[in-house]
Amino acid sequence: MRAAELMKDKNYKEALKNIELSKGWPENLGEGKPYDVDNTLQDYMTGYCVSKKKDPAVLAEINDRLSKLAPKH
């Protein structure tokens, strides 16, 4: 939620930091980190922030990752 607030305020650099933090898993979380982690929301948020920062290399990487998640018709 903090990253979304920062994005709303157009503070994309700090939003990206918070998005990365959201991908972390506590060490003492029951069984631990699941095998198939769904970071789709974080990837979309990262893509949005990066597109606003005009960083083409990172944006291309995010778009490639998201295109692999898209359902095939």
N, C-alpha and C positions, 0 to 999 in steps of 0.2 A: 504494500500500500504506500509505503514511503516513496518508492521509485515512481509510482503513478503521480503522487503529489508533486514530486520534483519535475516530472515531465510536463505537468500542467503549468508549472512556473517557468518552463523552458530552460531548466538547469539540467541539461542532458548529460554533462560530465558526471555529476553527482548521482544522477539516476542510474547511469551505467554501473557505477560502483555498488549501488544498492541492489541492482539486478544480479550482479555476480555474487553478492553476499547471500541472496535468497536461494542460491543453488547449493549452499553448504548443508551438511547433515551433522547433527550432534553425534558425538562418539557413543554416547550412552542412550541410544534411542532403540530400545527393545532389540529387535533382530538386526538393526543397523540399516544401512542404505540399501534400498531395493535394487535388483538387477536392472530392470527397465525403468529408468527415471524419465518422466515426461516433463521436459523443459520447454514445451511448445510456447507457453505464455511468455516465458523469459526470452525466448528467441524472437518472438514478434515484437516485444517491447525493445529489445536490443536493436533490432532492425529499424524500428521507428526512430530511436535516438540517434543511431548512426546515420540514417538518411538525413536527419536534421543537421548533423555535424559535417556532412558532405565528405565522408571517408569512404571512397569507392572500393578499396580493397576489402575492408571489413564488411561493407554492405554486400559485396559479391559473395563472400563466404557465408553470411547469414542467409541470403537468398537461396544459395545452393542447398544449405541444410534444410530450409523450410520447404523447398520444392520436393525434397525426398520424402517429406512427411505428408504431402498432399495426396489425397486419394486418386488412384488411377482409374480412368473411365474407359 
